[in-house]
């Protein structure tokens, strides 16, 4: 058994947290990851209502009491009701990332709910540690979806562990989708792995079959970190946090021409229409560089158990 500070803190069987992916990371995937021994997370989109958060948490709780909720810090200023709903759901963990998370700390502490945040540099990790955040996620540039894309996972993890590893629970994110990746970050001193892309092709992930096929066909070279999909959809992500997604015709046309895109309503509508139609030559599929390791659609239980067993075997051999 792989026992770490993460497994001890949250009573897990494996040191894996399912990343809170808004969209594919719904109640079914969160439940499956938790039932497999990890900690499943519900991803909350910027537009999610409190009713959606409550319903999602209730659905997971039918299967397990062990789950987390992921919120976007930049969105809480305009949607504070998301934090209220997350607290009322009484999860095992709330992740508040991508912006000023300080507004959420006191309410979560008063509710005695542990807090996680994703960091993209060592200074941010020190700040999170000084704020008393329980779980610091060193999220490297390889990771899918939104985040700080300046530093890769391995140099970031080393720096964060050196800076705060003696007094904080640090887990690694970005590019971890196989047993070798999990074993590597555990050997480096991380308490676990925060896995998103590795779960995208699971049966329980909320993605269309066409999207899963593209994920399975992609290689590690087929992603781009860009803001064009947010600009086209009118989602006000802070400029510091771009989204890593599968490269497609839309990103190739507009990446580097973001100002032009913002002034082109027809192009923006093209993306909106493609999202509705499932046209992935234009529509976005967020995924990290670990997408190249996806080969077949599997259950989340199989993915989690394979990662854990393989990592344990590698660490014993080493």
DORO-228893 format. One record per residue: residue in one letter; chain; residue number from 1; x, y, z of N, C-alpha, C, O in turn. Coordinates in steps of 0.001 Angstrom, whole numbers, plus 500000, padded with zeros to 6 digits. Layout:
A/A/NUM/X/Y/Z/X/Y/Z/X/Y/Z/X/Y/Z
...
This chain:
X/A/1/500838/498805/500000/500000/500000/500000/500871/501243/500000/501860/501312/500730
X/A/2/500507/502229/499181/501243/503483/499122/500673/504436/500178/499638/505065/499959
X/A/3/501338/504537/501295/500857/505374/502389/501671/506658/502447/502899/506619/502523
X/A/4/500979/507801/502411/501631/509109/502441/500837/510037/503358/499819/509646/503928
X/A/5/501319/511265/503490/500562/512263/504258/499182/512503/503659/498221/512761/504384
X/A/6/499089/512416/502337/497801/512609/501678/496825/511498/502042/495681/511769/502404
X/A/7/497270/510253/501948/496360/509148/502264/495966/509177/503735/494818/508887/504071
X/A/8/496895/509521/504609/496576/509588/506031/495589/510711/506328/494646/510525/507097
X/A/9/495804/511874/505720/494970/513039/506016/493525/512824/505576/492594/513249/506260
X/A/10/493339/512163/504436/491989/512042/503880/491470/510600/503847/490478/510304/503181
X/A/11/492151/509709/504574/491721/508309/504683/491563/507663/503306/490529/507066/503005
X/A/12/492592/507788/502481/492583/507228/501131/493352/505912/501101/494187/505637/501962
X/A/13/493047/505116/500092/493826/503901/499858/494963/504138/498876/495955/503409/498885
X/A/14/494824/505151/498030/495862/505476/497057/496098/506986/497056/495155/507751/497260
X/A/15/497334/507431/496832/497652/508862/496903/497332/509592/495598/498217/510164/494961
X/A/16/496065/509563/495216/495624/510164/493960/494405/511036/494222/493457/510618/494886
X/A/17/494443/512255/493692/493282/513143/493697/492872/513354/492247/493703/513696/491406
X/A/18/491600/513151/491955/491098/513441/490622/490906/514932/490452/490124/515541/491182
X/A/19/491601/515532/489507/491533/516980/489333/490091/517436/489119/489321/516746/488451
X/A/20/489714/518592/489676/488348/519099/489517/488164/519757/488154/488311/520971/488017
X/A/21/487849/518962/487168/487746/519435/485790/486307/519852/485491/485417/519006/485400
X/A/22/486085/521151/485340/484753/521635/484999/484377/521084/483624/485108/521270/482652
X/A/23/483254/520418/483555/482840/519764/482314/482939/518262/482462/481962/517626/482859
X/A/24/484091/517665/482156/484203/516198/482267/484217/515699/483705/483878/514544/483962
X/A/25/484609/516559/484647/484745/516120/486033/483465/516264/486823/483423/517011/487800
X/A/26/482428/515567/486422/481148/515621/487100/481042/514609/488222/482038/513993/488603
X/A/27/479829/514430/488760/479632/513536/489901/480024/512088/489624/480554/511419/490511
X/A/28/479774/511592/488412/480081/510192/488123/481577/509921/488217/481991/508915/488792
X/A/29/482390/510815/487656/483836/510622/487707/484359/510806/489120/485210/510037/489568
X/A/30/483867/511809/489827/484298/512029/491208/483985/510810/492065/484829/510363/492843
X/A/31/482774/510269/491928/482390/509084/492703/483299/507907/492389/483743/507200/493294
X/A/32/483577/507698/491107/484368/506549/490696/485792/506626/491231/486340/505616/491673
X/A/33/486393/507800/491199/487759/507957/491717/487797/507680/493210/488705/507011/493701
X/A/34/486802/508201/493937/486773/507974/495382/486533/506511/495718/487159/505970/496629
X/A/35/485626/505867/494986/485353/504454/495239/486557/503578/494902/486685/502467/495417
X/A/36/487437/504080/494040/488658/503348/493704/489760/503559/494734/490837/502972/494622
X/A/37/489498/504393/495734/490471/504599/496800/491145/505940/496805/491892/506246/497734
X/A/38/490900/506773/495773/491462/508112/495749/490463/509127/496263/489508/508780/496957
X/A/39/490688/510380/495919/489762/511448/496288/489240/512080/495010/489975/512784/494317
X/A/40/487979/511834/494696/487371/512426/493517/486930/513849/493789/486473/514175/494884
X/A/41/487072/514694/492780/486719/516111/492910/485672/516489/491868/485756/516076/490712
X/A/42/484688/517273/492288/483695/517833/491387/484234/519156/490861/484583/520037/491647
X/A/43/484306/519304/489546/484759/520557/488950/483591/521505/488731/482604/521142/488091
X/A/44/483699/522731/489264/482620/523713/489184/482980/524755/488125/484006/525426/488238
X/A/45/482156/524890/487117/482405/525871/486065/482094/527275/486561/481457/527453/487599
X/A/46/482547/528260/485815/482301/529645/486216/480820/529990/486202/480396/530915/486896
X/A/47/480025/529260/485422/478594/529550/485303/477725/528658/486184/476505/528817/486194
X/A/48/478313/527739/486912/477521/526785/487693/476708/527491/488768/477196/528409/489427
X/A/49/475472/527055/488937/474589/527618/489956/474787/526894/491284/475309/525779/491309
X/A/50/474378/527516/492382/474415/526801/493660/473600/525515/493626/473965/524522/494255
X/A/51/472492/525541/492886/471656/524343/492783/472405/523204/492096/472260/522039/492467
X/A/52/473202/523554/491094/473991/522520/490412/475013/521923/491365/475183/520704/491403
X/A/53/475692/522759/492132/476691/522272/493082/476038/521355/494110/476573/520292/494425
X/A/54/474886/521765/494633/474178/520946/495618/473771/519611/495033/473954/518567/495659
X/A/55/473215/519644/493824/472770/518399/493189/473945/517478/492891/473843/516266/493078
X/A/56/475065/518042/492426/476241/517228/492131/476773/516563/493398/477099/515376/493393
X/A/57/476860/517335/494487/477339/516776/495747/476395/515691/496264/476845/514659/496763
X/A/58/475094/515926/496145/474122/514919/496588/474266/513632/495785/474123/512538/496330
X/A/59/474549/513761/494487/474713/512573/493649/475936/511770/494072/475875/510544/494163
X/A/60/477044/512457/494330/478242/511747/494778/477998/511081/496126/478434/509955/496366
X/A/61/477297/511792/497000/477098/511272/498361/476242/510002/498379/476255/509266/499366
X/A/62/475526/509750/497338/474801/508487/497257/475756/507300/497159/475398/506172/497498
X/A/63/476975/507568/496690/477970/506499/496546/479041/506548/497617/479515/505504/498065
X/A/64/479435/507756/498038/480538/507906/498978/480476/509265/499662/479989/510240/499090
X/A/65/480970/509315/500882/481064/510581/501616/482385/511288/501329/482577/512437/501727
X/A/66/483289/510605/500643/484628/511152/500439/484726/511769/499046/484848/511060/498047
X/A/67/484670/513096/498995/484803/513805/497722/485209/515242/498003/485107/515725/499131
X/A/68/485674/515917/496952/486046/517319/497067/485337/518145/496017/484685/517609/495121
X/A/69/485469/519460/496136/484867/520405/495195/485937/521410/494798/486665/521920/495649
X/A/70/486031/521691/493501/487021/522643/492997/486366/523919/492510/485474/523880/491663
X/A/71/486809/525062/493047/486289/526380/492685/487390/527230/492069/488574/527016/492328
X/A/72/486981/528205/491243/487904/529151/490624/487912/530439/491442/486888/531110/491566
X/A/73/489062/530775/491994/489131/531930/492884/488690/533219/492197/488004/534038/492807
X/A/74/489077/533407/490933/488741/534649/490243/487234/534820/490058/486747/535936/489875
X/A/75/486505/533712/490107/485067/533762/489869/484258/534050/491128/483090/534428/491042
X/A/76/484876/533873/492302/484118/534002/493536/483701/535438/493822/482702/535663/494506
X/A/77/484452/536419/493308/484067/537813/493530/482718/538129/492890/481946/538933/493412
X/A/78/482442/537489/491754/481164/537741/491082/480129/536661/491355/478938/536862/491114
X/A/79/480585/535501/491864/479660/534415/492167/479953/533858/493572/480283/532680/493708
X/A/80/479835/534693/494617/480146/534203/495972/479231/533072/496422/479569/532318/497334
X/A/81/478073/532957/495782/477150/531897/496164/477713/530510/495860/477262/529520/496437
X/A/82/478696/530432/494958/479331/529132/494710/480066/528642/495954/480010/527458/496286
X/A/83/480752/529549/496637/481458/529167/497868/480461/528739/498935/480683/527747/499629
X/A/84/479371/529474/499070/478356/529118/500067/477814/527714/499805/477640/526924/500733
X/A/85/477550/527413/498537/477009/526101/498193/478037/525004/498445/477691/523919/498912
X/A/86/479300/525286/498135/480345/524295/498368/480487/523997/499859/480642/522839/500246
X/A/87/480437/525008/500678/480527/524796/502125/479337/524004/502627/479491/523093/503441
X/A/88/478153/524343/502147/476945/523643/502588/476968/522170/502204/476327/521349/502860
X/A/89/477703/521828/501141/477788/520434/500698/478668/519579/501602/478627/518352/501510
X/A/90/479459/520194/502469/480313/519505/503427/481252/518485/502783/481256/517319/503179
X/A/91/482044/518903/501800/482999/517970/501190/484209/517751/502088/484399/518450/503083
X/A/92/485018/516771/501720/486251/516501/502468/487326/517529/502168/488245/517708/502967
X/A/93/487229/518213/501024/488238/519171/500587/487590/520147/499627/486735/519769/498825
X/A/94/488003/521414/499711/487629/522408/498705/488914/522993/498130/489773/523477/498867
X/A/95/489033/522943/496820/490154/523555/496119/489722/524931/495621/488684/525066/494973
X/A/96/490524/525951/495929/490268/527313/495461/491550/527802/494794/492543/528080/495466
X/A/97/491519/527904/493475/492737/528181/492715/492502/529261/491679/491362/529604/491366
X/A/98/493606/529797/491144/493584/530728/490015/493038/532097/490422/491963/532510/489989
X/A/99/493801/532780/491257/493407/534117/491676/493535/534266/493182/494191/533464/493846
X/A/100/492902/535297/493708/492966/535612/495136/492013/534697/495898/490799/534898/495894
X/A/101/492584/533696/496548/491773/532734/497291/491510/533169/498724/490803/532472/499451
X/A/102/492061/534307/499153/491986/534690/500567/490555/534876/501056/490258/534615/502222
X/A/103/489661/535328/500166/488276/535555/500569/487596/534261/501002/486617/534296/501748
X/A/104/488103/533123/500541/487467/531846/500857/488019/531201/502115/487398/530284/502651
X/A/105/489168/531652/502601/489848/530912/503657/489085/530922/504977/488870/529864/505567
X/A/106/488674/532090/505447/487976/532149/506735/486667/531361/506729/486422/530593/507660
X/A/107/485815/531525/505710/484586/530718/505710/484850/529214/505703/484152/528463/506384
X/A/108/485845/528768/504942/486140/527346/504898/486716/526854/506224/486402/525749/506666
X/A/109/487549/527661/506853/488113/527263/508144/487048/527231/509218/487047/526340/510067
X/A/110/486139/528194/509190/485050/528173/510155/484194/526931/509995/483644/526411/510966
X/A/111/484085/526459/508756/483338/525235/508488/484189/523983/508696/483686/522867/508565
X/A/112/485469/524158/509018/486409/523060/509244/486546/522167/508012/486572/520939/508101
X/A/113/486633/522829/506869/486852/522122/505612/488267/522419/505136/488606/523588/504955
X/A/114/489104/521413/504926/490472/521647/504439/490468/522317/503063/489550/522139/502262
X/A/115/491535/523098/502819/491633/523879/501596/492861/523450/500803/493928/523203/501367
X/A/116/492694/523367/499494/493807/523144/498573/493887/524316/497609/492886/524978/497337
X/A/117/495082/524566/497095/495220/525535/496004/496336/525074/495082/497303/524449/495516
X/A/118/496183/525394/493802/497207/525068/492821/498171/526244/492682/497749/527400/492631
X/A/119/499458/525944/492622/500473/526984/492472/501338/526669/491260/501533/525509/490897
X/A/120/501854/527732/490643/502683/527569/489454/504091/528072/489617/504876/528029/488670
X/A/121/504436/528558/490818/505807/528988/491093/506075/528856/492583/505148/528698/493378
X/A/122/507341/528920/492956/507730/528678/494338/507223/529782/495255/506804/529502/496378
X/A/123/507254/531038/494796/506773/532137/495636/505304/531945/495999/504907/532219/497132
X/A/124/504500/531481/495056/503087/531240/495339/502917/530108/496343/502006/530141/497170
X/A/125/503786/529111/496275/503732/528021/497247/504060/528530/498646/503400/528154/499615
X/A/126/505065/529373/498752/505397/529942/500062/504225/530749/500612/503898/530654/501795
X/A/127/503603/531534/499758/502466/532339/500189/501321/531452/500672/500710/531733/501703
X/A/128/501030/530390/499935/499962/529481/500335/500294/528819/501675/499421/528653/502526
X/A/129/501549/528448/501851/501967/527832/503108/501814/528821/504262/501345/528457/505341
X/A/130/502207/530059/504033/502076/531082/505081/500612/531348/505429/500291/531711/506560
X/A/131/499733/531166/504449/498299/531346/504694/497692/530139/505408/496524/530170/505795
X/A/132/498468/529094/505581/497985/527922/506293/497154/526972/505462/496374/526193/506009
X/A/133/497308/527024/504143/496555/526115/503274/497071/524690/503466/498278/524447/503478
X/A/134/496142/523765/503615/496493/522407/503999/497139/521601/502883/498009/520770/503142
X/A/135/496724/521839/501648/497198/521013/500541/497661/521927/499409/496864/522675/498843
X/A/136/498945/521864/499084/499524/522701/498040/499791/521826/496818/500519/520836/496885
X/A/137/499184/522218/495705/499290/521447/494468/500286/522142/493548/500012/523226/493034
X/A/138/501432/521522/493344/502446/522058/492434/502049/521655/491022/502325/520540/490579
X/A/139/501395/522582/490319/500812/522281/489008/501706/522835/487909/501836/524048/487743
X/A/140/502320/521921/487161/503259/522323/486129/502603/522659/484816/501416/522405/484611
X/A/141/503393/523238/483920/502896/523735/482640/502359/522640/481743/501591/522924/480823
X/A/142/502745/521380/481987/502262/520283/481148/500784/520001/481345/500148/519375/480497
X/A/143/500234/520462/482468/498883/520105/482845/497828/520603/481871/497993/521640/481228
X/A/144/496744/519848/481774/495638/520250/480921/494746/521260/481603/494800/521435/482820
X/A/145/493920/521924/480806/493047/522940/481359/493828/524181/481750/494919/524433/481240
X/A/146/493255/524951/482662/493824/526262/482976/494868/526206/484085/494795/525382/484996
X/A/147/495820/527087/483983/496849/527197/484996/497990/528070/484514/497970/528603/483405
X/A/148/498966/528200/485363/500187/528948/485069/501079/528059/484207/501458/526968/484632
X/A/149/501416/528513/483006/502166/527660/482084/503633/528059/481945/504246/527822/480903
X/A/150/504201/528667/482998/505586/529137/482894/506624/528095/483301/507740/528111/482782
X/A/151/506282/527189/484220/507272/526265/484777/506760/524836/484660/505605/524560/484982
X/A/152/507608/523934/484203/507235/522535/484060/507121/521863/485424/507609/522381/486428
X/A/153/506471/520703/485444/506145/520044/486707/507376/519677/487523/507422/519953/488722
X/A/154/508372/519061/486898/509503/518568/487682/510313/519689/488342/510570/519596/489542
X/A/155/510730/520745/487628/511430/521816/488336/510551/522530/489348/511036/522972/490390
X/A/156/509251/522648/489049/508356/523284/490014/508233/522446/491275/508338/522972/492383
X/A/157/508013/521152/491116/507857/520280/492281/509103/520295/493146/509002/520367/494370
X/A/158/510265/520228/492537/511504/520260/493321/511609/521550/494123/511947/521526/495306
X/A/159/511319/522673/493478/511414/523948/494172/510405/524083/495287/510728/524588/496362
X/A/160/509185/523636/495045/508138/523734/496072/508464/522839/497260/508295/523248/498408
X/A/161/508931/521619/496995/509280/520722/498095/510437/521275/498919/510438/521157/500144
X/A/162/511412/521870/498261/512520/522472/499000/512042/523644/499847/512538/523864/500952
X/A/163/511076/524395/499322/510621/525610/500004/509670/525326/501152/509792/525932/502216
X/A/164/508719/524411/500957/507665/524226/501964/507416/522762/502313/506522/522463/503105
X/A/165/508190/521850/501737/507899/520435/501893/507970/519911/503304/507333/518904/503613
X/A/166/508727/520561/504178/508834/520070/505544/507596/520378/506374/507353/519722/507388
X/A/167/506802/521379/505952/505668/521759/506788/504337/521756/506089/503337/522173/506674
X/A/168/504288/521293/504842/503041/521313/504087/502867/519998/503347/503840/519308/503039
X/A/169/501617/519662/503066/501329/518496/502230/501357/518976/500783/500503/519759/500367
X/A/170/502335/518507/500023/502526/518933/498634/502219/517767/497716/502741/516669/497907
X/A/171/501379/517995/496726/501159/516982/495703/501458/517583/494337/501445/518801/494158
X/A/172/501725/516711/493389/502177/517141/492072/501052/517028/491058/500211/516133/491142
X/A/173/501045/517953/490092/500058/517939/489012/500731/518353/487717/501652/519171/487708
X/A/174/500258/517776/486629/500784/518142/485314/501637/517045/484718/502769/516833/485151
X/A/175/501105/516340/483723/501884/515334/483017/501945/513978/483681/502745/513135/483274
X/A/176/501120/513737/484698/501164/512468/485434/499956/511638/485020/498823/511957/485380
X/A/177/500202/510570/484260/499078/509759/483807/499399/508276/483773/498569/507473/483348
X/A/178/500588/507904/484213/500993/506497/484234/501596/506163/485589/501870/507045/486403
X/A/179/501796/504867/485810/502422/504427/487052/503821/505013/487203/504240/505340/488313
X/A/180/504543/505149/486100/505887/505729/486178/505835/507183/486654/506668/507611/487452
X/A/181/504857/507933/486161/504729/509315/486593/504384/509416/488071/504959/510233/488789
X/A/182/503455/508596/488526/503101/508606/489948/504287/508205/490806/504565/508840/491823
X/A/183/504987/507150/490399/506157/506720/491166/507218/507811/491217/507870/508004/492243
X/A/184/507388/508518/490116/508425/509554/490060/508161/510676/491050/509070/511101/491762
X/A/185/506916/511164/491104/506646/512296/492006/506642/511839/493456/507010/512609/494343
X/A/186/506230/510594/493715/506308/510091/495088/507764/509930/495513/508124/510258/496644
X/A/187/508597/509428/494611/510013/509276/494935/510677/510622/495194/511612/510713/495990
X/A/188/510198/511664/494526/510752/512998/494727/510344/513605/496058/510975/514550/496531
X/A/189/509287/513066/496667/508851/513571/497961/507439/514112/497994/506974/514547/499048
X/A/190/506738/514097/496861/505339/514527/496856/504494/513526/497632/504829/512345/497724
X/A/191/503390/514023/498189/502489/513158/498953/501454/512492/498070/500661/511680/498546
X/A/192/501453/512826/496791/500493/512231/495885/500464/512957/494567/501285/513836/494307
X/A/193/499505/512580/493729/499371/513162/492402/497942/513638/492184/496976/513018/492631
X/A/194/497844/514753/491487/496578/515402/491117/496414/515125/489624/497124/515704/488801
X/A/195/495486/514246/489278/495431/513701/487922/494153/514119/487216/493051/513904/487722
X/A/196/494309/514724/486033/493176/515137/485234/493137/514458/483888/492225/513681/483603
X/A/197/494136/514750/483045/494157/514210/481692/494085/512687/481687/493440/512102/480816
X/A/198/494729/512046/482637/494713/510595/482695/493335/510000/482907/493139/508803/482698
X/A/199/492368/510827/483324/491007/510366/483574/490022/510787/482489/488850/510415/482539
X/A/200/490484/511555/481515/489564/512135/480538/488884/511103/479651/487758/511318/479202
X/A/201/489550/509993/479397/488972/508978/478525/488245/507888/479304/487904/506849/478738
X/A/202/488005/508108/480584/487287/507117/481377/485814/507060/480974/485261/508030/480454
X/A/203/485200/505922/481219/483778/505767/480933/482966/506842/481652/481980/507347/481116
X/A/204/483390/507187/482874/482589/508088/483708/482797/509565/483387/482036/510407/483866
X/A/205/483801/509896/482594/484050/511299/482248/482948/511814/481327/482525/511125/480399
X/A/206/482494/513025/481595/481416/513618/480803/482000/514259/479550/482258/515462/479510
X/A/207/482197/513447/478550/482703/513924/477260/482030/513114/476166/481725/511935/476346
X/A/208/481802/513761/475031/481176/513062/473907/482126/511995/473361/483345/512116/473479
X/A/209/481553/510950/472765/482414/509918/472168/483416/510486/471171/484551/510014/471093
X/A/210/483002/511505/470404/483918/512100/469423/485105/512761/470115/486228/512705/469614
X/A/211/484857/513391/471269/485943/514026/472018/486896/512966/472577/488114/513134/472523
X/A/212/486343/511879/473110/487200/510826/473652/488046/510193/472546/489200/509836/472780
X/A/213/487486/510053/471354/488266/509499/470257/489445/510397/469923/490548/509911/469675
X/A/214/489218/511698/469915/490327/512625/469635/491392/512548/470724/492586/512620/470434
X/A/215/490966/512404/471963/491916/512262/473058/492755/511000/472883/493970/511033/473079
X/A/216/492126/509903/472520/492843/508639/472365/493788/508656/471174/494796/507949/471167
X/A/217/493466/509460/470170/494305/509535/468976/495445/510551/469104/496368/510543/468289
X/A/218/495391/511425/470117/496365/512515/470240/497713/512013/470756/497797/510971/471405
X/A/219/498755/512770/470458/500086/512523/471007/500463/513657/471948/499739/514642/472085
X/A/220/501611/513495/472591/502080/514530/473523/502402/515847/472826/502577/516870/473488
X/A/221/502481/515833/471500/502795/517046/470736/501553/517807/470291/501664/518856/469657
X/A/222/500382/517295/470614/499158/517821/470022/498389/518793/470911/497180/518945/470736
X/A/223/499054/519457/471861/498357/520418/472712/498953/521811/472552/500066/521981/472054
X/A/224/498181/522802/472989/498626/524189/472981/498063/524881/474209/496916/524647/474590
X/A/225/498865/525728/474823/498416/526547/475944/497990/527895/475386/498814/528645/474863
X/A/226/496710/528201/475498/496167/529353/474775/494971/529948/475504/494352/529290/476340
X/A/227/494654/531183/475185/493459/531838/475728/492368/532003/474688/491325/532583/474987
X/A/228/492577/531505/473461/491628/531805/472392/490246/531208/472659/489238/531811/472290
X/A/229/490182/530045/473288/488884/529437/473530/488089/530223/474577/486866/530323/474481
X/A/230/488778/530778/475572/488098/531615/476565/487624/532924/475950/486505/533365/476212
X/A/231/488461/533543/475138/488085/534804/474505/486856/534604/473624/485929/535414/473646
X/A/232/486855/533531/472859/485733/533292/471952/484434/533017/472708/483354/533372/472237
X/A/233/484534/532388/473873/483332/532086/474649/482952/533200/475611/481902/533136/476251
X/A/234/483801/534225/475718/483511/535321/476639/483677/534956/478094/483012/535528/478958
X/A/235/484558/534009/478378/484812/533610/479770/485998/534427/480278/487094/534322/479727
X/A/236/485801/535243/481324/486835/536211/481725/487939/535644/482604/488161/536117/483719
X/A/237/488629/534632/482098/489776/534115/482842/490859/535199/482916/491091/535901/481932
X/A/238/491525/535345/484072/492651/536279/484148/493734/535901/483144/493952/534713/482902
X/A/239/494417/536876/482555/495421/536578/481515/496528/535645/481971/497140/534969/481143
X/A/240/496803/535590/483274/497890/534736/483763/497577/533253/483627/498479/532420/483715
X/A/241/496309/532914/483413/495920/531502/483402/495333/531138/482039/494153/531354/481764
X/A/242/496190/530585/481212/495730/530117/479912/495335/528646/480031/495620/527994/481035
X/A/243/494675/528134/478991/494193/526764/479047/494925/525880/478061/495022/526213/476880
X/A/244/495449/524742/478538/496092/523797/477626/495025/522862/477075/494286/522226/477825
X/A/245/494962/522793/475745/493924/522035/475056/494520/521344/473838/495644/521638/473429
X/A/246/493748/520415/473259/494162/519843/471992/494180/520935/470931/493229/521706/470797
X/A/247/495263/520989/470190/495357/521942/469092/494373/521533/467997/494219/520351/467690
X/A/248/493712/522537/467414/492795/522251/466306/492809/523423/465326/493607/524349/465473
X/A/249/491940/523382/464342/491945/524419/463311/491683/525801/463902/492253/526795/463453
X/A/250/490815/525854/464912/490476/527146/465514/491674/527733/466267/491980/528916/466115
X/A/251/492345/526924/467068/493495/527436/467816/494637/527800/466877/495333/528790/467103
X/A/252/494834/527012/465829/495909/527330/464893/495625/528650/464157/496552/529383/463811
X/A/253/494372/528937/463927/494031/530178/463234/494192/531397/464127/494652/532442/463667
X/A/254/493814/531277/465420/493695/532464/466256/494757/532610/467341/494912/533700/467891
X/A/255/495487/531555/467665/496522/531689/468698/497569/532695/468230/498128/532557/467142
X/A/256/497826/533685/469038/498716/534784/468661/497986/535955/468040/498588/536998/467785
X/A/257/496694/535796/467794/495872/536868/467220/494665/537130/468135/493553/537381/467669
X/A/258/494915/537064/469432/493827/537164/470399/493083/538489/470323/491861/538516/470470
X/A/259/493796/539586/470097/493128/540893/470008/492174/540938/468814/491084/541502/468907
X/A/260/492581/540348/467704/491701/540293/466532/490469/539437/466814/489354/539792/466430
X/A/261/490677/538316/467482/489566/537433/467802/488534/538131/468670/487329/537979/468471
X/A/262/489021/538895/469630/488102/539591/470532/487209/540578/469796/486129/540920/470278
X/A/263/487654/541038/468626/486892/542001/467843/486147/541363/466677/485628/542060/465805
X/A/264/486097/540026/466668/485476/539324/465552/484292/538489/466054/484476/537321/466397
X/A/265/483093/539055/466103/481945/538324/466640/481596/537071/465839/481105/536096/466408
X/A/266/481838/537083/464541/481526/535913/463727/482417/534733/464110/481949/533597/464182
X/A/267/483694/534999/464352/484610/533930/464755/484244/533398/466134/484311/532194/466382
X/A/268/483862/534294/467021/483472/533853/468361/482215/532987/468298/482105/531984/469002
X/A/269/481277/533382/467454/480057/532600/467320/480343/531233/466705/479657/530255/467003
X/A/270/481347/531173/465856/481732/529899/465257/482105/528895/466346/481725/527726/466270
X/A/271/482842/529344/467352/483218/528439/468426/481997/528031/469240/481834/526855/469567
X/A/272/481148/528979/469566/479949/528669/470341/479102/527626/469613/478620/526673/470225
X/A/273/478928/527807/468328/478140/526855/467538/478811/525484/467489/478139/524454/467556
X/A/274/480129/525477/467371/480856/524211/467308/480782/523458/468629/480700/522230/468639
X/A/275/480808/524180/469734/480682/523534/471030/479348/522820/471142/479275/521697/471641
X/A/276/478295/523472/470676/476968/522864/470734/476862/521651/469812/476180/520677/470131
X/A/277/477534/521719/468682/477427/520657/467676/478430/519525/467886/478299/518468/467269
X/A/278/479428/519728/468747/480466/518718/468911/481421/518652/467748/481928/517583/467409
X/A/279/481670/519800/467131/482617/519887/466006/483985/520231/466567/484275/521399/466830
X/A/280/484830/519219/466754/486088/519433/467459/487232/519893/466566/488371/519990/467024
X/A/281/486952/520172/465317/487915/520940/464540/487936/522388/465023/488909/523110/464810
X/A/282/486861/522797/465671/486737/524150/466221/486556/524124/467730/487195/524905/468436
X/A/283/485707/523249/468239/485396/523204/469665/486612/522780/470486/487507/522096/469991
X/A/284/486623/523202/471747/487774/522962/472604/487666/521633/473333/486587/521233/473771
X/A/285/488798/520958/473454/488957/519798/474334/490189/520078/475188/491314/520004/474693
X/A/286/489990/520393/476447/491125/520669/477317/491826/519368/477699/491184/518404/478116
X/A/287/493155/519353/477551/493956/518178/477879/495408/518591/478000/495848/519548/477363
X/A/288/496152/517860/478824/497563/518148/479006/498447/517282/478133/497956/516461/477358
X/A/289/499752/517465/478257/500702/516741/477424/500716/515242/477705/501225/514463/476899
X/A/290/500161/514839/478841/500060/513413/479135/499011/512719/478276/498835/511505/478378
X/A/291/498315/513471/477433/497289/512872/476583/497877/511780/475691/497165/510860/475287
X/A/292/499150/511873/475386/499782/510868/474536/499808/509483/475144/500011/508502/474428
X/A/293/499607/509378/476455/499626/508066/477115/498254/507394/477096/498140/506231/477483
X/A/294/497214/508100/476656/495877/507510/476623/495756/506613/475394/496068/507033/474280
X/A/295/495306/505386/475601/495205/504462/474472/493847/503787/474354/493420/503441/473253
X/A/296/493163/503597/475483/491853/502943/475452/490940/503610/476481/491406/504189/477462
X/A/297/489638/503517/476239/488664/503991/477212/488530/502942/478307/488266/501772/478030
X/A/298/488714/503371/479554/488659/502447/480681/487809/503044/481795/487420/504211/481737
X/A/299/487529/502242/482796/486836/502767/483967/487829/503526/484840/489031/503262/484800
X/A/300/487321/504467/485625/488185/505202/486537/488806/504271/487570/489952/504460/487977
X/A/301/488046/503266/487990/488603/502304/488947/489830/501604/488367/490835/501430/489057
X/A/302/489748/501206/487108/490881/500532/486485/492072/501476/486361/493208/501072/486610
X/A/303/491826/502724/485982/492919/503687/485851/493605/503901/487192/494830/503832/487286
X/A/304/492816/504161/488228/493389/504449/489546/494130/503237/490099/495244/503371/490605
X/A/305/493524/502061/490007/494180/500872/490557/495448/500512/489792/496426/500062/490388
X/A/306/495438/500708/488472/496632/500424/487669/497766/501387/488015/498920/500978/488140
X/A/307/497429/502666/488169/498435/503650/488561/499066/503284/489899/500289/503276/490038
X/A/308/498218/502982/490883/498714/502721/492228/499537/501440/492291/500623/501427/492871
X/A/309/499029/500366/491700/499755/499094/491751/501076/499188/491003/502101/498687/491467
X/A/310/501044/499837/489838/502279/499972/489070/503308/500831/489767/504498/500514/489753
X/A/311/502859/501927/490383/503794/502798/491096/504402/502083/492293/505597/502217/492557
X/A/312/503586/501327/493017/504102/500599/494176/505147/499578/493741/506178/499424/494396
X/A/313/504886/498884/492641/505837/497897/492161/507154/498550/491743/508230/498017/492015
X/A/314/507066/499693/491091/508274/500394/490673/509076/500882/491870/510300/500755/491892
X/A/315/508401/501436/492859/509098/501963/494024/509742/500826/494816/510836/500991/495356
X/A/316/509084/499695/494888/509694/498542/495582/510941/498063/494829/511946/497715/495448
X/A/317/510872/498047/493501/512006/497615/492701/513188/498568/492846/514336/498143/492979
X/A/318/512886/499861/492817/513955/500843/492945/514594/500807/494327/515516/501575/494601
